[in-house]
Amino acid sequence: MLNTTNNTIILRNYIILTATVMFTAIGLTDTFLAPTRVGQQDRINNFGQVLSAGLVSYSQNLGR
């Protein structure tokens, strides 16, 4: 009887641990690989290029 109870508790804890790890992994994957985040990163990269071009243009105007 004691052995069956311990096996049940171990199995329950294992299922809880497995579910926790799965949901955490899914959450982290959705956080870092979400399509909306990738789109935002592309916009930030494009904005950086526009900003750099503007700074170069401004510095050329100051140098003249």
C-alpha positions as CSV (number, residue, x, y, z in Angstrom):
1,M,0.0,0.0,0.0
2,L,2.8,2.4,0.9
3,N,4.6,1.6,-2.3
4,T,1.6,2.3,-4.5
5,T,1.0,5.7,-2.9
6,N,4.7,6.7,-3.4
7,N,4.4,5.6,-7.1
8,T,1.3,7.7,-7.5
9,I,2.9,10.8,-6.0
10,I,6.0,10.3,-8.1
11,L,3.9,9.9,-11.3
12,R,1.8,13.0,-10.4
13,N,4.9,15.1,-9.8
14,Y,6.5,13.9,-13.0
15,I,3.4,14.9,-15.0
16,I,3.3,18.3,-13.3
17,L,7.0,18.9,-14.0
18,T,6.6,17.8,-17.7
19,A,3.6,20.1,-18.2
20,T,5.4,23.0,-16.6
21,V,8.5,22.5,-18.8
22,M,6.3,22.2,-22.0
23,F,4.3,25.4,-21.2
24,T,7.4,27.3,-20.3
25,A,9.2,26.3,-23.6
26,I,6.1,27.2,-25.7
27,G,5.8,30.5,-23.9
28,L,9.5,31.4,-24.5
29,T,9.3,30.3,-28.1
30,D,6.3,32.4,-28.7
31,T,7.9,35.4,-27.0
32,F,11.2,35.3,-29.0
33,L,10.0,33.9,-32.3
34,A,6.7,35.6,-32.8
35,P,6.0,36.9,-36.3
36,T,5.0,40.3,-34.9
37,R,8.3,40.6,-33.1
38,V,10.2,39.7,-36.3
39,G,8.3,42.4,-38.2
40,Q,9.1,45.0,-35.5
41,Q,12.8,44.1,-35.7
42,D,12.7,44.6,-39.5
43,R,11.1,48.0,-39.0
44,I,13.7,48.9,-36.4
45,N,16.5,47.8,-38.7
46,N,15.1,49.9,-41.6
47,F,14.6,52.9,-39.3
48,G,18.3,52.6,-38.3
49,Q,19.3,52.7,-42.0
50,V,17.2,55.8,-42.6
51,L,18.5,57.5,-39.5
52,S,22.1,56.8,-40.5
53,A,21.5,58.2,-44.0
54,G,20.0,61.3,-42.5
55,L,22.9,61.8,-40.2
56,V,25.4,61.4,-43.0
57,S,23.4,63.9,-45.1
58,Y,23.3,66.3,-42.2
59,S,27.1,66.0,-41.5
60,Q,27.8,66.6,-45.2
61,N,25.8,69.8,-45.1
62,L,27.6,71.0,-42.0
63,G,31.0,70.3,-43.6
64,R,30.3,72.5,-46.6
